[in-house]
């Protein structure tokens, strides 16, 4: 059985420093200490140390590879270091804010020099429209680098660690409509677009745009769906098999005995569950680098891509 996790957040020292700068009485030299003390959480240490800890956990849970997301803009270097430390186990994703002047240069550097595989956009968090030219230029960066994906958070956005720290979250979810990806997906058909959480409350819109655009994929990180949504999702998965992976500590189970259908609260019949989830996970690992070898992955799992 091959297990891959497509959605893990790499909470580096740089990440906590970014949070700490928003807290009163934080030492400008070590703002991460203020955040970590308030949370009463263990410091992550260096990027290498945190990468080692992640791989230890992957081993403990029998997970082959995992996508690590740099969870604040400007932290691609931390995930790049983690990937260099464990290149066969970790795949790097990074957050980028298209409205920042250095966004294009930073994104290109993260892909070209740090070997990261997906840029992550959070339009509600950074308050920009997906139709903005800044976003289109980032997609052009991805398209010029085959094998690069774009992860786009849509729908409801809530950052638990900000709540724990009492930090404001002036997000605007009007900017996170999956339908706004339609024109981008058509304009850049070679770029895989990952919508996490099944659209985070915008399932109908996510299914609509995915039906129209074969390069749009889903991850089901922490998804909880009611029975009506289950029915709609079941139809969609049966139609196109584009559910890429289980995320955030609950890896995709991609074997003939796959239990993804139960884990997702999707009423898939047992005999359909394995082939659907196998094909779907292959799509993600092939396009986002979670499989070390296409040939080996196919042979181990006994299926071919769509």
C-alpha positions in Angstrom: 0.0 0.0 0.0 1.4 3.4 -1.0 0.5 6.4 1.2 1.0 10.0 0.3 -0.1 13.1 2.1 -0.9 16.1 -0.1 -1.5 18.8 2.4 0.9 19.4 5.4 1.8 22.9 6.8 5.5 23.4 7.5 5.3 25.7 10.6 8.9 27.0 10.6 10.7 29.4 12.8 10.0 32.0 10.1 6.3 31.3 10.3 6.2 31.9 14.1 8.3 35.0 13.7 5.7 36.4 11.2 2.9 35.8 13.8 5.0 37.1 16.7 5.5 40.5 15.0 1.8 41.1 15.3 1.8 40.6 19.1 2.5 43.2 21.7 5.8 43.2 23.5 7.4 40.9 21.0 11.2 41.3 20.8 12.0 42.5 17.3 15.1 40.3 17.3 13.2 37.1 18.2 9.5 37.6 17.6 8.9 33.9 17.2 9.6 33.4 20.9 6.7 35.6 21.8 4.3 33.6 19.6 5.6 30.2 20.8 5.5 31.3 24.5 1.9 32.4 24.1 0.9 29.1 22.4 3.0 27.1 24.8 4.2 25.1 21.8 7.6 23.5 21.2 10.0 25.6 19.1 10.5 24.0 15.6 14.2 24.6 15.5 16.0 24.9 12.2 14.3 23.9 8.9 16.5 20.8 8.8 15.5 19.9 12.3 11.8 20.3 11.6 12.2 18.3 8.4 13.8 15.5 10.3 10.9 15.5 12.8 8.4 15.4 9.9 10.1 12.4 8.3 10.1 10.7 11.7 6.3 11.1 11.9 5.9 10.0 8.3 7.8 6.8 9.1 5.8 6.2 12.2 2.5 6.4 10.2 3.9 4.6 7.2 3.5 7.6 4.8 5.8 7.5 1.8 5.9 11.2 0.8 4.2 14.4 1.9 3.7 17.9 0.5 5.0 20.6 2.8 3.5 24.0 2.5 5.4 27.2 3.5 2.5 28.9 5.3 3.5 32.6 5.1 4.8 34.5 2.1 8.6 34.7 2.0 9.2 31.3 3.7 9.9 29.2 0.6 13.5 28.9 1.7 12.6 27.0 4.8 10.6 24.4 2.8 13.4 24.4 0.2 15.9 23.4 2.9 13.5 20.7 4.1 13.2 19.3 0.5 17.0 19.3 0.1 17.3 17.4 3.4 14.8 14.7 2.4 14.3 15.0 -1.4 12.7 11.5 -1.7 10.2 12.1 1.1 9.1 15.8 0.9 7.6 17.9 -1.9 7.7 21.6 -1.5 4.7 24.0 -1.8 5.0 27.8 -1.0 2.6 30.6 -0.3 2.9 33.7 -2.5 1.0 37.0 -2.4 0.7 38.2 -6.0 0.2 41.8 -4.9 3.7 42.1 -3.6 6.4 43.7 -5.8 8.8 40.8 -5.7 6.1 38.1 -6.1 7.2 37.0 -9.6 10.9 37.0 -8.8 10.4 35.1 -5.5 8.1 32.5 -7.1 10.5 31.8 -9.9 13.4 31.5 -7.4 11.4 29.1 -5.2 10.8 26.8 -8.2 14.1 27.2 -10.0 16.5 27.2 -7.0 14.6 25.6 -4.1 13.0 23.0 -6.3 9.5 23.6 -5.0 6.6 22.2 -7.0 3.5 24.3 -6.2 2.7 27.9 -5.5 -0.1 28.5 -3.0 -2.6 31.4 -3.4 -4.8 32.7 -0.7 -6.9 35.4 -2.3 -9.3 35.9 0.7 -6.3 36.3 3.0 -4.4 38.8 0.9 -7.6 40.4 -0.5 -7.1 40.3 -4.3 -9.2 39.1 -7.2 -8.2 36.0 -9.1 -8.9 37.9 -12.3 -6.1 40.4 -11.4 -3.2 40.6 -13.8 -0.8 39.9 -11.0 -2.4 36.4 -10.6 -2.2 35.8 -14.4 1.5 36.6 -14.4 2.1 34.1 -11.6 0.2 31.4 -13.7 2.5 32.3 -16.6 5.5 31.6 -14.3 4.1 28.2 -13.5 3.2 27.4 -17.1 6.8 28.2 -18.1 8.0 25.6 -15.7 6.4 22.2 -16.5 5.6 20.2 -13.4 4.6 23.3 -11.4 1.1 23.4 -9.9 -1.0 26.2 -8.4 -2.9 25.6 -5.2 -5.7 28.1 -4.7 -7.6 28.3 -1.4 -11.3 29.1 -2.0 -14.3 29.5 0.2 -14.2 29.8 4.0 -10.8 30.7 5.4 -10.0 30.5 9.1 -6.4 30.2 10.5 -6.6 28.5 13.9 -3.2 29.6 15.2 -4.2 33.3 14.6 -7.3 32.7 16.7 -5.2 31.1 19.5 -2.9 34.2 19.5 -5.8 36.7 19.4 -4.6 38.1 16.1 -7.1 39.7 13.8 -7.9 37.9 10.5 -9.2 40.6 8.1 -10.0 38.2 5.3 -12.5 38.7 2.6 -14.0 35.5 1.3 -15.6 37.2 -1.6 -12.3 36.8 -3.4 -12.3 33.0 -2.9 -14.9 31.9 -5.4 -13.8 28.8 -7.3 -15.7 30.0 -10.4 -13.1 32.8 -10.7 -10.6 30.1 -11.7 -12.5 29.2 -14.8 -10.8 31.6 -17.2 -7.3 30.9 -15.7 -7.7 27.2 -16.0 -8.7 27.5 -19.6 -5.9 30.0 -20.3 -3.3 27.7 -18.7 -4.5 24.1 -19.4 -1.0 22.6 -18.7 -1.0 24.0 -15.1 -2.7 21.7 -12.5 -4.8 23.8 -10.2 -5.5 22.3 -6.7 -8.6 23.5 -4.8 -8.3 22.3 -1.2 -11.1 21.4 1.2 -13.5 20.8 -1.8 -13.8 24.5 -2.0 -14.3 25.0 1.8 -18.1 25.5 1.7 -18.3 26.3 -2.0 -18.7 22.7 -3.2 -21.2 23.4 -5.9 -19.0 26.1 -7.5 -15.9 23.9 -7.2 -17.7 21.0 -8.9 -18.9 23.2 -11.7 -15.5 24.6 -12.5 -13.8 21.2 -12.2 -16.4 19.7 -14.6 -15.4 22.4 -17.2 -11.7 22.2 -16.6 -9.8 18.9 -16.5 -6.7 20.6 -15.0 -8.6 21.4 -11.7 -8.1 19.0 -8.9 -9.4 18.7 -5.3 -7.8 17.8 -2.0 -10.1 16.8 0.9 -8.1 18.2 3.8 -10.4 18.2 6.9 -13.5 18.0 4.6 -16.9 17.3 6.3 -19.8 17.0 3.9 -23.5 16.5 4.5 -25.5 13.9 2.8 -26.6 16.1 -0.1 -23.0 17.1 -0.8 -22.0 13.5 -0.5 -24.4 12.6 -3.3 -23.1 15.4 -5.6 -19.5 14.6 -4.8 -20.1 10.9 -5.5 -21.4 11.7 -8.9 -18.4 14.0 -9.6 -15.8 11.5 -8.5 -17.4 8.7 -10.5 -17.4 11.0 -13.6 -13.9 12.2 -13.5 -11.8 10.6 -10.8 -10.2 13.9 -9.9 -10.0 13.7 -6.2 -6.2 13.8 -5.7 -5.5 13.0 -2.1 -6.3 13.0 1.6 -4.5 15.8 3.4 -3.1 17.1 6.6 -2.2 14.0 8.6 -4.7 11.8 6.9 -2.9 10.5 3.8 -4.5 9.2 0.7 -4.9 5.4 0.9 -4.3 4.3 -2.6 -4.6 0.6 -2.9 -7.2 -2.0 -3.9 -8.3 -2.0 -0.2 -8.5 1.8 -0.2 -10.9 3.2 2.5 -10.9 6.8 1.1 -14.6 6.6 0.4 -15.4 6.0 4.0 -12.8 8.5 5.2 -14.3 11.2 2.9 -17.9 10.5 4.0 -18.5 9.8 0.3 -20.9 6.9 -0.3 -18.7 5.0 -2.8 -19.3 1.3 -3.1 -16.4 -0.8 -2.0 -15.7 -2.2 -5.4 -15.4 1.3 -6.9 -13.4 2.8 -4.1 -10.0 1.4 -4.9 -9.9 2.2 -8.7 -11.3 5.7 -8.2 -8.9 6.7 -5.5 -6.0 5.0 -7.1 -6.5 6.9 -10.4 -7.2 10.2 -8.6 -4.1 10.0 -6.3 -2.0 9.1 -9.3 -3.1 12.3 -11.0 -1.8 14.4 -8.0 1.5 12.5 -7.5 2.3 12.6 -11.2 1.6 16.3 -11.5 2.9 17.6 -8.2 5.9 15.3 -7.5 4.6 13.1 -4.8 5.7 10.0 -6.7 9.4 9.4 -7.1 8.9 7.5 -10.3 5.9 7.3 -12.5 6.9 3.8 -13.7 7.4 2.4 -10.2 4.3 4.1 -8.9 2.2 2.5 -11.7 3.7 -0.9 -11.1 3.3 -0.8 -7.3 -0.4 0.2 -7.6 -1.3 -1.7 -10.7 -3.1 1.0 -12.6 -2.5 3.5 -15.4 -3.3 7.2 -15.6 -6.5 8.4 -17.2 
